[in-house]
Amino acid sequence: MSFTVIQAYRFALDPTPMQERDLLRHAGAARVAFNWGLARVKAVMDQRAAERSYGVADEKLTPSIGWNLPALRRAWNAAKGEVAPWWAECSKEAYNTGLDALARALTNWSDSRSGKRAGRPVGFPRFRSKRRTTPSVRFTTGTIRVEADRTHVTLPRLGRIKLHESARKLARRLEAGTARILSATVRGEAGRWFVAFTCEVKRAERAPARPDALVGVDVGVRHLAVLSTGELVANPRHLGNATRRLRRMARAVSRKVGPDRRTGGRPSKRWDRARADLARTHARVANQRRDGLHKLTTGLANHYGTIVVEDLHVAGMVRNRRLAKAVSDCGFGEIRRQLSYKTTWNGGRLVTADRWYPSSKTCSGCGAVKAKLPLHARRFTCDPCGLVLDRDVNAARNLAQLVVAGSGPETVNGRGADRKTLSGPVATKRQPGTAPAGKTGTVVRQRTTASRELTHAH
């Protein structure tokens, strides 16, 4: 049995100086098409807004233009002779890349305003700068293939480009007929060029080494991951270890003559070199983090049949200015994202606990929930049963017990007390107006778990 997934294979390129100029030319063409389309859309929107301010009726306003990709592409083909007389020097896929990015950006902004898109509000698209925009171009048609020697790739209008590494992993699947290339995206990062092939891959059904094994994973800053088995995965702190070097290199950039946006002055060559060195160091930190997270998630997905993680509010965690840097360096969201598809590929199951489930405050032995557990308290001490345990290990065990007890995230109520998952006493908070006869209806401040009412879970 097999199933089909969309998977990307990313390889580093070693283009010649002429090929690198062609890559930059294609990326620049995509940027020009994006900015042209955005200026056209913005001009029509501003004109309609001005006409409304003068009291013009809606039916007499300047006709609106389409935001979807086909409409933008038709308008570009009609105007490209005047806008970009050099348009024939680049592949049509370069202009399609910019227009497609604009269509998606406008759709996301519109959906965010109307409430169709969840999450943070999406702002109106901005014009792309030549210096600050990451060069990228996407090819969906034409000759896209991996050569037989597995060390070269062929892309439309760019020709044969040497790879920095072997593409044997993708080549084997292409030769066996279990993969089909859908598109290729070339991207420049920190002075290096990469190509990512988006493929439709047929993967054989697999099973983890221990299909019946269950593990709870509690992620944190002190330890990157703590398993319910007691295993501790150290936090490598890649960004923290490179902070001193990054600070020194950023200081070197600030002392050079950079670009002047007011006068249009160009930066010095020394500024360009110092900025490139700083970008390479940041890229190295990102690569180290990506490599570590892939090794962690692959090991978990290959070994355990069921993995339980938390639904962390990372966007809220980084608002803490004391922890924002450390939280961002860990990559909590990336861990969950990788586990979500790797468990599917390996025949496992990923269970996500409710965001308000008190995994750290709940005793993994008796189920009692503490009223408060400050972040500096690294040991969990249960007053009813006397359990003393590392707080992260206790949280991981509670996550594992969510599945053992046959309860899902929906059993966790909004106040953080779970009455169905765990057996034993569970602390419940008395709400205002529920006091016994003869007493006030206001909840008295309760400092310890022992002062709370204890009920047994059913």
C-alpha positions in Angstrom: 0.0 0.0 0.0 1.1 3.6 -0.7 -0.1 7.1 -0.5 0.7 10.3 -2.3 2.1 13.4 -0.6 3.5 16.7 -1.7 7.2 16.9 -0.7 10.0 19.3 -1.4 13.7 18.4 -2.1 16.1 21.2 -1.6 19.7 21.3 -3.0 22.5 23.9 -3.0 23.6 25.2 -6.3 27.1 26.2 -7.7 26.2 28.5 -10.5 28.8 30.2 -12.7 29.1 34.0 -12.6 27.1 34.3 -15.8 24.4 31.9 -14.4 24.2 33.9 -11.2 23.6 37.1 -13.2 20.8 35.3 -15.0 19.3 34.2 -11.7 19.4 37.8 -10.4 17.9 39.0 -13.6 15.0 36.6 -13.3 14.5 37.5 -9.6 14.5 41.2 -10.6 11.9 40.6 -13.3 9.7 38.9 -10.7 10.1 42.0 -8.4 9.3 44.4 -11.3 6.1 42.5 -12.2 5.1 42.5 -8.5 5.7 46.2 -8.1 3.9 47.1 -11.4 0.8 45.1 -10.4 0.7 46.6 -6.9 1.1 50.1 -8.2 -1.8 49.5 -10.7 -4.1 48.0 -8.1 -3.2 50.8 -5.6 -3.9 53.5 -8.1 -7.4 52.2 -8.9 -8.2 51.8 -5.2 -7.0 55.4 -4.4 -9.0 56.8 -7.3 -12.2 55.0 -6.2 -11.6 56.3 -2.6 -11.2 59.8 -3.9 -14.3 59.6 -6.0 -16.3 58.4 -3.0 -15.1 61.3 -1.0 -16.6 63.6 -3.6 -20.0 61.9 -3.4 -19.8 60.0 -6.7 -22.3 57.2 -6.9 -21.0 53.6 -6.7 -22.1 52.8 -10.2 -20.2 55.7 -11.6 -16.9 54.9 -9.9 -13.8 54.0 -11.8 -14.2 50.3 -12.7 -12.3 48.0 -10.3 -9.7 45.5 -11.6 -9.3 41.9 -10.9 -6.9 40.7 -8.3 -6.6 37.1 -9.3 -3.6 35.7 -11.2 -5.3 35.3 -14.6 -6.5 39.0 -14.6 -3.1 40.3 -13.5 -1.4 38.2 -16.1 -3.7 39.5 -18.9 -3.0 43.1 -17.8 0.8 42.5 -17.7 0.9 40.9 -21.2 -0.9 44.0 -22.5 1.4 46.5 -20.9 4.8 44.7 -20.7 6.0 46.2 -24.0 5.9 49.7 -22.4 6.7 48.7 -18.8 9.5 46.3 -19.5 10.9 46.5 -23.0 13.5 43.9 -22.1 10.8 41.4 -21.1 12.0 38.8 -23.7 15.3 38.4 -21.9 13.7 36.4 -19.0 11.4 33.5 -18.8 7.7 34.1 -18.6 7.8 32.2 -15.3 9.7 35.1 -13.7 6.8 37.5 -14.3 4.3 34.9 -13.3 6.2 34.5 -10.0 5.8 38.1 -9.1 2.2 38.3 -10.2 1.3 35.1 -8.3 2.9 36.5 -5.1 0.9 39.7 -5.5 -2.4 37.9 -6.1 -1.9 35.8 -3.0 -0.9 38.8 -0.9 -4.0 40.8 -2.0 -6.2 37.8 -1.3 -4.7 37.3 2.2 -5.2 41.0 3.0 -8.8 40.9 1.8 -9.7 37.7 3.6 -8.1 39.1 6.8 -10.2 42.2 6.7 -13.4 40.3 6.0 -12.7 37.7 8.8 -12.3 34.8 6.4 -8.6 34.4 7.4 -7.8 33.4 11.0 -4.8 34.6 12.9 -3.0 37.9 13.0 -4.3 40.7 10.8 -2.6 40.8 7.4 -1.5 44.2 6.2 -1.8 45.6 2.7 1.1 44.5 0.4 4.1 46.8 0.2 6.5 47.4 -2.7 9.5 45.2 -2.9 12.9 46.7 -2.5 15.8 45.7 -4.8 18.2 45.5 -1.9 16.1 44.1 0.9 14.0 41.5 -1.0 15.2 37.9 -1.1 15.8 37.0 -4.7 13.5 34.1 -5.7 11.9 32.8 -8.9 9.6 29.8 -9.4 9.3 27.6 -12.5 6.2 25.6 -13.2 6.5 24.9 -16.9 9.3 24.1 -19.3 12.3 21.9 -19.0 12.7 21.0 -15.3 14.8 17.9 -14.6 17.6 16.3 -12.7 20.4 15.2 -15.0 21.5 11.6 -15.2 24.8 12.3 -13.4 22.8 13.6 -10.4 25.1 16.6 -10.0 23.4 18.9 -12.5 19.9 20.3 -12.9 18.3 21.9 -15.9 15.9 24.9 -15.6 14.0 26.9 -18.2 16.1 29.7 -19.8 18.9 29.1 -17.3 20.1 25.8 -18.7 22.3 23.3 -17.0 23.4 24.3 -13.5 25.8 22.4 -11.3 24.7 21.2 -7.9 26.8 21.6 -4.8 25.6 18.2 -3.6 24.3 15.0 -5.1 20.6 14.8 -5.9 20.5 11.0 -5.7 17.6 11.0 -3.2 15.3 12.7 -5.7 16.9 11.0 -8.7 16.2 7.5 -7.4 12.5 8.3 -7.0 12.3 9.9 -10.4 13.9 6.9 -12.0 11.6 4.5 -10.1 8.5 6.5 -11.1 7.5 7.2 -7.5 8.0 11.0 -7.8 7.0 13.7 -10.3 8.3 17.2 -10.3 5.6 19.9 -10.1 7.7 23.0 -9.8 11.2 24.3 -9.0 11.9 27.4 -6.9 15.4 29.0 -7.0 16.2 31.2 -4.0 19.2 33.2 -3.0 20.1 33.2 0.7 23.2 34.7 2.3 25.3 34.6 -0.8 24.3 31.0 -1.7 21.7 29.8 -4.2 19.3 26.9 -3.6 16.8 25.0 -5.7 13.7 23.4 -4.2 11.8 20.9 -6.2 8.2 20.5 -5.2 7.3 16.9 -6.1 4.3 14.6 -5.9 5.8 11.5 -4.2 4.3 8.1 -3.6 5.4 6.9 -0.2 5.0 3.3 1.0 3.1 2.8 4.2 5.4 2.4 7.2 5.1 1.6 10.9 7.1 3.1 13.8 9.6 0.9 15.6 7.1 0.7 18.5 3.6 1.2 17.1 2.0 0.8 20.5 4.4 3.0 22.3 3.1 6.4 23.6 5.2 9.4 24.6 4.4 12.9 25.8 6.7 15.7 24.7 7.0 18.9 26.7 9.1 21.5 25.0 10.8 24.3 26.8 13.7 26.7 27.1 15.7 24.9 29.8 15.5 21.7 27.9 14.4 21.7 24.2 12.2 18.6 24.8 11.4 16.5 27.8 9.8 13.1 27.2 7.4 11.3 29.5 10.0 8.5 29.6 12.3 10.8 31.5 14.6 11.5 28.6 15.9 15.0 28.4 16.9 16.6 25.1 19.3 19.5 25.7 18.7 22.9 24.2 21.6 23.6 21.9 21.0 27.4 22.1 22.4 28.1 18.6 21.5 31.7 18.6 22.7 32.3 22.1 26.1 30.8 21.4 26.5 33.0 18.3 25.3 36.2 20.0 28.8 37.5 20.8 30.0 37.0 17.2 26.8 38.4 15.7 27.1 41.5 17.9 30.7 42.0 16.8 29.8 41.6 13.2 26.8 43.9 13.4 29.0 46.6 15.0 31.4 46.2 12.1 28.5 46.8 9.7 27.4 49.9 11.5 30.9 51.5 11.2 30.9 51.2 7.4 29.3 53.6 4.9 25.9 52.1 4.2 23.2 53.1 1.8 21.5 56.4 2.2 17.8 56.1 1.4 17.2 59.9 1.5 19.8 60.8 -1.1 20.0 57.4 -2.9 23.7 57.0 -2.0 25.2 53.6 -2.7 26.9 51.7 0.1 30.6 51.1 0.2 32.2 47.8 -0.9 33.4 47.2 2.7 29.8 47.6 3.9 28.6 45.0 1.4 31.3 42.6 2.5 30.6 43.1 6.2 26.8 42.7 5.6 27.4 39.5 3.7 29.5 38.1 6.5 26.7 38.9 9.0 24.1 37.3 6.7 26.2 34.1 6.4 26.5 33.8 10.2 22.7 34.2 10.6 22.2 31.6 7.9 24.6 29.2 9.7 22.6 29.6 12.9 19.3 28.9 11.1 20.8 25.8 9.4 22.1 24.4 12.7 18.6 24.9 14.3 16.9 23.3 11.3 19.2 20.3 11.4 18.7 19.7 15.1 14.9 20.0 14.9 14.8 17.5 12.0 16.9 15.0 13.9 14.7 15.3 17.0 11.4 15.0 15.2 12.5 12.2 12.9 13.7 10.2 15.8 10.4 10.6 17.6 8.3 9.8 14.6 10.3 6.7 13.7 10.2 5.3 17.2 6.8 6.1 18.8 3.4 5.2 17.5 1.6 8.1 19.3 3.1 11.4 20.2 1.3 14.0 22.4 2.4 17.6 22.3 1.0 20.9 23.6 -0.7 23.7 21.6 1.6 26.5 22.6 0.7 30.1 22.0 4.2 31.0 20.7 3.1 34.5 19.5 2.1 35.3 23.1 5.3 33.8 24.6 7.6 36.0 22.5 5.9 39.1 23.9 7.8 38.5 27.1 10.9 40.6 26.4 13.0 38.5 28.8 12.2 35.2 27.0 11.5 36.3 23.5 15.0 35.6 22.2 15.3 32.2 23.9 11.8 31.1 22.8 12.5 32.1 19.2 15.8 30.2 19.2 14.0 27.0 20.2 11.5 26.8 17.3 8.5 25.4 19.2 6.2 25.9 16.2 8.6 24.1 13.8 8.7 21.1 16.1 5.0 20.7 16.0 4.8 21.3 12.2 7.5 18.7 11.5 5.8 16.1 13.8 2.5 16.7 12.1 3.6 15.4 8.7 6.4 13.0 9.9 4.0 11.0 12.0 1.7 10.7 9.0 4.5 9.5 6.8 5.6 6.9 9.4 2.2 5.6 10.2 2.0 7.2 13.7 -0.4 9.6 15.3 0.0 13.1 16.7 -2.3 14.3 19.5 -2.3 17.9 20.4 -3.4 18.9 23.9 -5.7 21.8 24.5 -3.9 25.2 24.9 -5.4 25.6 28.3 -4.6 22.2 29.6 -2.6 22.7 32.9 0.1 20.0 32.1 2.6 21.7 34.4 0.2 22.4 37.3 -1.4 19.0 37.4 0.1 16.2 39.5 0.9 13.2 37.3 0.4 10.9 40.4 -2.9 11.9 41.9 -4.3 14.4 39.4 -4.5 17.4 41.8 -4.1 20.8 40.1 -2.1 23.5 41.7 -3.5 27.0 41.9 -0.3 28.6 40.9 3.1 27.4 39.8 5.7 30.2 39.1 8.1 29.7 36.3 11.1 29.8 38.6 9.9 26.7 40.5 11.6 23.9 38.6 10.4 21.1 40.9 6.8 20.1 41.2 5.7 19.2 44.7 2.2 17.8 45.2 0.7 18.6 48.6 -2.0 15.9 48.6 0.2 12.9 47.6 3.7 14.3 48.3 5.0 13.6 44.8 8.2 15.5 44.1 9.3 15.6 40.4 10.9 17.8 37.8 8.1 20.1 36.5 8.9 19.3 32.8 8.9 15.5 33.3 5.6 15.9 35.3 4.1 17.9 32.4 5.3 15.3 29.8 3.7 12.5 31.9 0.4 14.4 32.0 0.4 14.8 28.3 0.9 11.1 27.8 -1.9 10.3 30.3 -4.3 12.3 28.1 -4.3 9.4 25.6 -3.9 6.7 28.2 -7.2 7.8 29.9 -9.0 7.9 26.5 -9.6 11.6 26.7 -8.9 14.2 24.1 -8.2 17.9 24.3 -11.9 18.7 24.3 -12.2 17.4 27.9 -10.0 20.2 29.2 -12.1 23.2 30.3 -11.3 26.8 29.9 -10.2 27.3 33.5 -7.6 24.6 33.2 -9.1 21.9 35.4 -9.5 18.5 33.8 -12.2 16.3 35.5 -12.2 13.4 33.0 -8.6 12.7 32.0 -6.9 11.9 35.3 -8.0 9.8 38.2 -7.7 11.0 41.7 -8.4 14.4 43.3 -8.6 17.4 41.0 -8.6 20.9 42.3 -11.6 23.0 41.3 -12.1 26.7 41.7 -15.3 27.8 43.3 -17.0 30.5 41.2 -18.7 33.6 42.5 -22.3 33.1 43.7 -21.8 29.4 44.5 -21.0 29.7 48.2 -23.0 27.6 50.7 -25.8 29.1 52.7 -24.8 31.6 55.3 -21.6 32.6 53.4 -20.7 35.3 51.0 -20.8 34.8 47.2 -17.3 36.0 46.7 -14.5 33.6 46.2 -11.9 34.0 48.9 -8.3 34.3 47.7 -6.8 30.8 47.9 -3.0 30.4 48.1 -2.4 26.7 48.1 -3.9 23.6 46.6 -4.7 22.2 50.0 -7.1 25.1 50.7 -9.2 24.3 47.5 -12.1 21.9 47.4 -11.0 18.4 46.2 -13.3 16.3 44.1 -12.7 12.9 42.5 -12.6 12.6 38.8 -15.3 10.5 37.2 
